């Protein structure tokens, strides 16, 4: 019943159904897992963590709960706790694509991005979901600069994946983050004029005002403008990116490392 309410968008009814079931049968790991996953779907990560931990305490082999708990811990920034939760299942991911995705996301969060590549690839090829495509390509984009030796191979992977991303972005329900990723990929592949136009378009959208996107957009506009010879625009955008949050010139959600020094002209 809770799943039906959730599908219909009746989240309060879904939550009420699950909570009543949990009260009626307080130590049922399946009910606790379902409740924890619902909290996670509603971005209530604290409630998700506490509920899913209860489910795992009742059944330590509960893979479904472990996957959800790892996701919740990552959302809260508890990377090592997330790894402690999921590493037990590291050798089992070939039988579970969702496990593979969360495992790869955890490795990426631990900055073990090369190690995560093949696992992300498996997750994407198995799930074919926007979530898997986004995570896989973001991980590749990060490495273009971070790993010079592998850059050419990674660029080729990005080049092959870009048409799929563009097809997904042509649909009405494409997320802002996926559209931003498309611009980032173009920038990494040297398609600077297209990337620059995409960044300017995205900057005018309401979603761009979110801190996690705004600083990244200003930074990328500045870097691409610099390569295109638009020095005044580059200087203004990079200064805006730095001044927006001088204590954190790069955000955890950003696919890049840090804002470089602006070269003197």
URJOQUI-V871699 format. One record per pair of residues at least 4 apart in sequence whose C-alpha atoms are under 6 Angstrom apart, sorted by the first residue. I is the first residue (numbers start at 1). J is the second residue. If there is no record, write none. Layout:
# URJOQUI-V871699
[[I:J] [I:J]]
This chain:
# URJOQUI-V871699
[[2:14] [2:17] [5:10] [5:14] [6:10] [6:11] [6:14] [18:35] [22:26] [29:33] [29:55] [32:36] [32:55] [33:52] [33:55] [33:65] [36:48] [36:51] [36:52] [39:44] [39:48] [40:44] [40:45] [40:48] [45:72] [48:52] [49:69] [52:65] [52:69] [56:60] [56:62] [65:69] [70:82] [73:78] [73:82] [74:78] [74:79] [83:87] [93:99] [93:100] [97:123] [99:103] [100:119] [100:123] [101:120] [101:123] [104:116] [104:119] [104:120] [107:112] [107:116] [108:112] [108:113] [120:136] [123:127] [124:128] [124:132] [124:133] [130:134] [134:138] [142:255] [142:256] [143:147] [144:151] [151:155] [158:162] [169:174] [183:195] [183:198] [186:191] [186:195] [187:191] [187:192] [187:195] [192:196] [203:208] [208:213] [208:214] [209:214] [210:214] [215:241] [218:237] [218:241] [219:238] [219:241] [220:224] [221:225] [222:234] [222:237] [222:238] [225:230] [225:234] [226:230] [226:231] [226:234] [239:243] [240:244] [242:246] [242:249] [250:258]]
